[in-house]
Amino acid sequence: EGDITKEMVDVIVNSTNKSLDLNTGVSGAILKAAGQSVVDECKKQAPLKAGAAVLTGAGANLHCDFIIHMVGPHSAAEVRSRVKNVLERCEEKQITTVSFPAVGTGGGGVKGEDAIGAMLQGFEDHLAQNISTVIKLIYVVIDRDNVLQEFQKGLKTWIANTQVENLNPVLNRCMSLCAGVSGAILKASGQTVVNECKSKAPQPSDGVILTKAGNLSNIKHIIHMVGQTNEKGISSSMYKVLRMCEENKIQSVSFPALGTGKFVRSEIQISKAKQRYLDDPKMLNVLQEQETWLLQELPIYMMTETVLSVTLLVCFSAIIHPPPTWTKMDGRDLEIITLQSDTVEYKNIETAFLKSSIHRDEKPVQVQQIDRIQSQSQWQRYCVLKQAVDKKYPKLRNERQLYHRTTKEICQKINKNGFNRSFCGRNAAYHGEGTYFAKEAWYSCQDKYSNPDDKSLKYIYRARVVTGSLCKSRQAMKEPDPINPADPRAGLHDCAVDSLQNPFIFVVFCDAGAYPEYLITFKSI
């Protein structure tokens, strides 16, 4: 509860009318605090379409940088869609913190309980479609006691409805937890998996069952086990799970941090229990409630307390979802999807590339083909690293979409295995021995960086790159500079750039720090 005009965020949201001049309620308070300059700016933006959201300055008296104005909704469905539209504008403008009023509860006539449910659904809709969102914090600021009480009641209803255990209490005997990681898995996999679990419940205290994966397109099966409270029980369940994998010819498996959630066993105890049945894991994904730990190429004999404590890479979310544009993978790790030229996705990538390729010294180009690279293993490694950087630098712009030149031969390797620093120096190594990316496509389109093949075709990636904390590049550098040379515990910067003031060339020294999202085939004309 509070006054939205006092919020210290990047953006506050104004729910107004089509003329952008509503001078009553919260909207009136916002315009009054913002001042005449914002009123004048609103007049220039009017009239506003019902589903649109426009951005203006914030004037001199507000504690935010911008105001996003939207037409006030009159139904829960409109609340949901318009809240989502506002968040899309935030993504476009790289806005990380935003405060909403109690949308729809004033002149819109939407009940508080319905409004908060619709707002939360709008938030969820947006975040599900934007895996690498720039948004860090979303606030809802309520100025009336009665609305606050309705929102609190609606929030409790929302929380209850999203807890899987409330849908089916008998599932408590069928899996390790119905909240935390297990709840997240069930929610993501969908009702068909919940129903399948129900049909196989109840289970004995050491029960293990196999179900389909439902909506989780990146895996084939889910193995559910009853949660254990001690090392012996964990080891026994591990054995049963691995036997089930063997019987069903399952070649790879990811375990949660068994017993460390509700039953509060230490990670070291769990690792010791796992050692009994894991001979030499090359990669072990460890999911713990609200965190993901990635142990990569860690031999089992090294899993001591010391090594474990320094090797775990901690990130935000328990489940890494593929981007919403991906097609179903059916358990495969890699798919190369050629986009149809009449799709919105193709046109957006093409338009951005062509605009970025324009330069007075370069020939114009023509796009021939765009391929979407869907690599489960690369995407997971990238997300783990990005989320760790996001946690370390919550206020920085940690991800950029950049361009990387390549050749027909090398792009086959990148599609399968990702970017590789061993290719460094084929065309230039002026900024260190890492993988190079350019802010604008024209730079990578040059013949000296992007050699045409025998059909005069060139190849360039539009990649997602974790840039995080930047340092100045040097010709001989093999890794980013230390953040604080006097304190080794501070770690290294994430990326080297040609200019700290206006970076154009970005160099990453961690192969997982970039994802080859789209391969663009083009030619000069």
KAQUI-V969840 format. One record per run of one state. SS is the DSSP state (~ for helix, > for strand, _ for the rest). FROM is the first residue (numbers start at 1). TO is the last residue. Records with the same first field share a line. If there is no record, write none. Layout:
BEGIN
SS=FROM-TO, FROM-TO
END
This chain:
BEGIN
_=1-3, 7-10, 17-24, 35-35, 46-52, 58-65, 72-75, 93-96, 101-111, 130-136, 141-144, 163-163, 168-168, 174-179, 190-190, 201-207, 213-220, 226-230, 248-254, 257-266, 276-282, 289-290, 297-299, 303-304, 312-312, 316-333, 339-343, 357-364, 393-398, 407-407, 418-420, 424-434, 439-440, 446-457, 467-469, 473-481, 483-487, 491-491, 493-494, 498-504, 509-510, 525-525
~=4-6, 25-34, 36-45, 76-92, 112-129, 145-162, 164-167, 169-173, 180-189, 191-200, 231-247, 267-275, 300-302, 305-311, 344-356, 376-392, 408-417, 421-423, 441-445, 488-490, 511-513
>=11-16, 53-57, 66-71, 97-100, 137-140, 208-212, 221-225, 255-256, 283-288, 291-296, 313-315, 334-338, 365-375, 399-406, 435-438, 458-466, 470-472, 482-482, 492-492, 495-497, 505-508, 514-524
END
